Amino acid sequence: VNALVVETILQKVAIVLVVAMLQKCVQYVFVVIAVIV
């Protein structure tokens, strides 16, 4: 397995994880706003 391929896969996985966490954070923010308002 090429090291460059592994690095590319890891970067894609990291991006997916970051996007998923951001989406969860946004959902929590909307819930908090909905509760306050």
VENDACOR-V965350 format. One record per residue. N is the residue number from 1. RES is the residue in three letters. PSI is psi as a letter, one per 20 degrees, with the letter a starting at -180 (none if undefined). NEAR is the number of other ideal C-beta (glycine too) atoms within 8 Angstrom. Layout:
N;RES;PSI;NEAR  N;RES;PSI;NEAR
This chain:
1;VAL;p;4  2;ASN;p;5  3;ALA;h;6  4;LEU;h;6  5;VAL;g;8  6;VAL;g;9  7;GLU;g;8  8;THR;g;8  9;ILE;g;8  10;LEU;h;8  11;GLN;g;8  12;LYS;g;8  13;VAL;g;8  14;ALA;g;8  15;ILE;g;8  16;VAL;g;8  17;LEU;g;8  18;VAL;g;8  19;VAL;g;8  20;ALA;g;8  21;MET;g;8  22;LEU;g;8  23;GLN;g;8  24;LYS;g;8  25;CYS;g;8  26;VAL;g;8  27;GLN;g;8  28;TYR;h;8  29;VAL;g;8  30;PHE;g;8  31;VAL;g;8  32;VAL;g;8  33;ILE;g;8  34;ALA;h;7  35;VAL;g;6  36;ILE;g;5  37;VAL;none;4
